[in-house]
Amino acid sequence: MHQIRIPVDLELKAIPKAIIYVSHLSAFPYPTTPYKRRCNENQIKANDIEKCNYGDSKCMIEKLNDVFQNKHKGYQQLLLLPTLDPLHINKMSLVQGAESSRVKIALHFNNIDMLGLSKAEVYKASGFNKASDLDMIEIRFKTPKLMIVGPYKANGRIVLLPLIGAGYSTLMLENVHFLMKFKAKIIEQNGKSHLQLNKSKMTFNTTRLYMNFTDLFNGNSELGKNMNKFINENWRDILDDLKRTIVQSFGDVFSTIINHIFNNFPYAEMFN
């Protein structure tokens, strides 16, 4: 299979209205209780949180790692943070439709879960400056393994082979490095200044992608087994074709979470 490269250095794009909704998990792998904001008198305020100085990258790295590694089960009183591991995603689609592509497919996922963010390590965080000096925000992090599991529907082809089915899917990426860049602006909300992400750029690299789809070809186990084998033998080429749509979907997930945090606290109250 001839390898086709797709550039990963994407242009800044406007953040679309998210179709991804973050919710709490009641039981893995099928969550039933949607995440809802709950307000109460004992809710932690911004002034109760240990803060970083504006532009203090080292401090921001420490705080972000604390969120990933110690508060991944959700910290509702702190920034109304949802459960991050597993992270429930109501809907996500990977659609690749270019006629020239070796992969032409529509993959739709519902009620899926992302696992592995509790092992994430942030190693760069910059750009959290004062509002008057606000520029590009950059976050880099890595995780040894990231899995996405849950129901899927697929319709399309890989090379000349059809890929049609509806069942349970498992996608696993190993040694994943993420780069996220955001253009942000200050908006007024209830008389206070909040940070809002305006444009985003995201890339990722991985050393391995594994995929498995049950109930392909109306449950024909032999055809399904052969297709899964073919997909995993040619994972790198398939990933190259799907990378743009995966980047967009992952970017929407993380942008939604970050905007959710900044919507809850005025920007000036989050820093010294």
C-alpha positions as CSV (number, residue, x, y, z in Angstrom):
1,M,0.0,0.0,0.0
2,H,1.6,3.3,-1.1
3,Q,2.0,5.7,1.7
4,I,0.3,9.1,1.4
5,R,1.5,11.9,3.6
6,I,-0.9,14.6,4.9
7,P,0.8,17.7,6.5
8,V,0.2,17.9,10.2
9,D,1.2,21.6,10.5
10,L,-2.3,22.9,10.2
11,E,-3.4,26.4,9.9
12,L,-5.3,28.1,12.7
13,K,-9.0,27.4,12.3
14,A,-12.0,28.9,13.9
15,I,-13.4,26.8,16.7
16,P,-16.8,25.5,15.5
17,K,-19.8,25.0,17.7
18,A,-19.0,21.8,19.5
19,I,-21.1,18.7,18.9
20,I,-19.2,17.0,21.7
21,Y,-20.8,17.0,25.1
22,V,-18.9,16.2,28.2
23,S,-20.6,14.2,30.9
24,H,-20.0,12.2,34.1
25,L,-19.6,8.5,33.9
26,S,-22.0,6.4,35.9
27,A,-20.5,3.1,34.9
28,F,-18.0,2.1,32.2
29,P,-18.5,1.7,29.3
30,Y,-22.0,3.0,29.0
31,P,-22.6,6.2,30.9
32,T,-26.2,7.2,31.5
33,T,-26.0,10.3,33.7
34,P,-25.2,13.5,31.7
35,Y,-22.8,16.0,33.2
36,K,-24.7,19.0,34.5
37,R,-23.5,22.1,36.3
38,R,-24.6,22.1,39.9
39,C,-24.3,25.3,41.9
40,N,-24.2,25.4,45.7
41,E,-23.2,27.8,48.5
42,N,-20.1,25.7,49.3
43,Q,-18.7,25.8,45.8
44,I,-15.0,26.7,45.7
45,K,-14.4,30.2,44.4
46,A,-11.5,31.4,42.3
47,N,-9.9,33.1,45.3
48,D,-9.8,29.7,47.1
49,I,-7.5,28.2,44.5
50,E,-3.8,28.3,44.6
51,K,-2.8,30.5,41.7
52,C,0.1,30.9,39.3
53,N,1.6,34.3,38.3
54,Y,0.8,35.5,34.8
55,G,3.1,33.8,32.3
56,D,4.6,31.4,34.9
57,S,5.0,28.4,32.6
58,K,6.5,26.1,35.3
59,C,3.6,26.7,37.6
60,M,1.0,26.2,34.8
61,I,2.7,22.9,34.0
62,E,2.4,21.8,37.6
63,K,-1.3,22.8,37.8
64,L,-2.2,21.1,34.5
65,N,-0.5,17.9,35.5
66,D,-2.3,18.0,38.8
67,V,-5.6,18.1,37.0
68,F,-4.7,15.2,34.7
69,Q,-3.1,13.0,37.2
70,N,-4.9,13.8,40.5
71,K,-8.3,15.2,39.5
72,H,-9.1,13.1,36.5
73,K,-12.1,11.6,38.3
74,G,-13.8,15.0,38.3
75,Y,-13.5,17.9,40.7
76,Q,-16.9,19.4,40.5
77,Q,-16.3,22.1,43.0
78,L,-13.1,23.2,41.3
79,L,-13.9,24.8,37.9
80,L,-16.8,22.3,37.6
81,L,-14.3,19.9,36.1
82,P,-15.8,16.9,34.5
83,T,-14.4,13.4,34.7
84,L,-11.4,13.2,32.5
85,D,-10.5,9.5,32.7
86,P,-12.7,8.0,31.4
87,L,-13.8,11.0,29.4
88,H,-17.3,10.4,28.0
89,I,-18.1,11.8,24.6
90,N,-21.7,11.7,23.4
91,K,-20.9,12.0,19.7
92,M,-17.9,12.1,17.4
93,S,-17.5,11.6,13.7
94,L,-14.5,10.8,11.5
95,V,-15.4,11.6,7.9
96,Q,-12.9,11.4,5.1
97,G,-14.5,11.9,1.7
98,A,-11.8,13.0,-0.7
99,E,-12.1,11.1,-4.0
100,S,-8.3,11.0,-4.3
101,S,-7.9,9.4,-0.9
102,R,-7.2,5.7,-0.4
103,V,-9.6,5.9,2.6
104,K,-13.1,7.2,1.9
105,I,-15.3,6.6,5.0
106,A,-17.8,7.9,7.4
107,L,-17.3,6.7,11.0
108,H,-19.8,7.8,13.5
109,F,-19.4,7.1,17.3
110,N,-22.0,7.5,20.0
111,N,-21.6,7.3,23.8
112,I,-17.9,6.5,23.6
113,D,-15.2,6.8,26.2
114,M,-11.7,8.1,26.0
115,L,-9.3,6.4,28.5
116,G,-5.7,7.3,29.3
117,L,-5.7,11.0,30.2
118,S,-4.9,10.3,33.8
119,K,-1.4,9.2,32.6
120,A,-0.9,12.4,30.6
121,E,2.1,14.6,31.3
122,V,2.1,18.3,30.3
123,Y,5.7,19.3,29.4
124,K,5.0,22.8,28.0
125,A,2.5,25.5,28.8
126,S,3.0,29.1,27.6
127,G,1.1,32.2,26.8
128,F,-1.1,32.7,29.9
129,N,-0.2,36.4,30.0
130,K,-2.1,39.4,31.3
131,A,-5.1,40.4,29.2
132,S,-3.3,43.4,27.7
133,D,-0.5,41.1,26.6
134,L,-2.5,38.1,25.6
135,D,-1.1,36.2,22.6
136,M,-0.8,32.6,21.5
137,I,-1.5,29.9,24.2
138,E,0.5,26.7,23.7
139,I,0.1,23.4,25.5
140,R,2.1,20.2,24.8
141,F,1.4,17.0,26.6
142,K,2.0,13.2,26.1
143,T,0.4,10.0,27.3
144,P,1.7,6.4,26.9
145,K,-1.7,5.1,25.8
146,L,-5.0,6.6,24.7
147,M,-8.0,4.4,24.0
148,I,-11.4,5.2,22.5
149,V,-14.1,2.5,23.0
150,G,-17.8,2.3,22.3
151,P,-20.5,1.9,19.7
152,Y,-19.8,2.8,16.1
153,K,-21.4,2.9,12.6
154,A,-19.2,2.7,9.5
155,N,-19.8,3.1,5.8
156,G,-17.1,3.5,3.2
157,R,-14.0,1.8,1.8
158,I,-10.3,1.4,2.5
159,V,-8.5,1.2,-0.9
160,L,-11.0,-1.0,-2.8
161,L,-12.2,-2.9,0.2
162,P,-15.6,-1.9,1.7
163,L,-15.9,-1.2,5.4
164,I,-19.5,-1.4,6.5
165,G,-20.8,-2.3,9.9
166,A,-22.3,-1.3,13.2
167,G,-21.1,-2.6,16.5
168,Y,-18.4,-2.0,19.2
169,S,-15.1,-0.3,18.4
170,T,-11.7,0.0,20.0
171,L,-9.1,2.4,18.9
172,M,-5.8,2.5,20.8
173,L,-2.9,4.9,20.2
174,E,0.5,4.4,21.9
175,N,3.0,7.0,22.9
176,V,0.9,10.0,21.8
177,H,2.3,13.5,21.8
178,F,-0.2,16.4,21.5
179,L,0.5,20.0,20.5
180,M,-2.3,22.5,21.0
181,K,-2.2,26.2,20.1
182,F,-5.0,28.7,20.7
183,K,-5.7,32.2,19.8
184,A,-7.7,33.7,22.6
185,K,-9.6,36.9,23.3
186,I,-11.1,38.6,26.4
187,I,-14.9,38.8,26.5
188,E,-17.1,40.6,29.0
189,Q,-19.5,38.3,30.9
190,N,-21.7,39.5,33.8
191,G,-19.4,42.5,34.1
192,K,-16.2,40.5,34.3
193,S,-13.5,39.5,31.8
194,H,-13.4,35.9,30.7
195,L,-11.0,34.2,28.3
196,Q,-12.5,32.7,25.2
197,L,-10.7,30.5,22.7
198,N,-11.1,31.9,19.3
199,K,-8.9,29.9,16.9
200,S,-7.1,26.7,17.4
201,K,-4.4,24.5,15.9
202,M,-3.7,21.0,17.0
203,T,-1.4,18.2,15.9
204,F,-0.5,14.8,17.3
205,N,1.9,12.0,16.7
206,T,1.8,8.4,17.7
207,T,4.1,5.4,17.4
208,R,1.2,2.9,16.9
209,L,-2.5,2.8,16.2
210,Y,-4.6,-0.3,16.8
211,M,-8.2,-0.6,15.6
212,N,-10.8,-3.3,16.1
213,F,-14.5,-3.2,14.9
214,T,-17.0,-5.9,15.8
215,D,-20.0,-6.9,13.6
216,L,-18.5,-5.8,10.3
217,F,-20.3,-7.1,7.2
218,N,-23.6,-7.9,9.0
219,G,-21.7,-10.0,11.6
220,N,-19.7,-12.1,9.1
221,S,-16.9,-13.1,11.5
222,E,-14.4,-14.3,8.8
223,L,-14.7,-11.2,6.7
224,G,-14.6,-9.0,9.8
225,K,-11.5,-10.7,11.1
226,N,-9.7,-10.3,7.8
227,M,-10.7,-6.6,7.5
228,N,-9.4,-5.9,11.1
229,K,-6.2,-7.6,10.2
230,F,-5.8,-5.6,7.1
231,I,-6.5,-2.3,8.9
232,N,-3.9,-3.0,11.6
233,E,-1.3,-4.2,9.1
234,N,-1.7,-0.9,7.2
235,W,-2.4,1.4,10.2
236,R,0.2,4.0,9.3
237,D,-1.2,4.6,5.8
238,I,-4.8,4.7,7.1
239,L,-3.8,7.1,9.9
240,D,-2.2,9.4,7.4
241,D,-5.4,9.7,5.4
242,L,-7.6,10.1,8.6
243,K,-5.3,12.4,10.5
244,R,-7.0,15.6,9.5
245,T,-10.4,14.6,10.7
246,I,-9.0,12.9,13.9
247,V,-7.1,16.2,14.7
248,Q,-10.3,18.2,14.2
249,S,-12.3,15.8,16.5
250,F,-9.7,15.7,19.2
251,G,-9.3,19.5,19.0
252,D,-13.0,20.0,19.5
253,V,-13.0,17.7,22.6
254,F,-10.1,19.6,24.3
255,S,-11.3,23.1,23.2
256,T,-14.7,22.4,24.7
257,I,-13.2,21.4,28.0
258,I,-10.9,24.4,28.2
259,N,-13.6,26.9,27.2
260,H,-15.8,25.3,29.8
261,I,-13.2,26.1,32.5
262,F,-12.6,29.7,31.4
263,N,-16.3,30.3,31.2
264,N,-16.7,29.6,34.9
265,F,-14.0,31.9,36.3
266,P,-13.0,35.4,35.3
267,Y,-9.5,35.4,33.8
268,A,-8.1,37.9,36.2
269,E,-9.2,35.9,39.2
270,M,-7.3,32.8,38.1
271,F,-3.8,34.4,38.3
272,N,-1.9,36.5,40.8
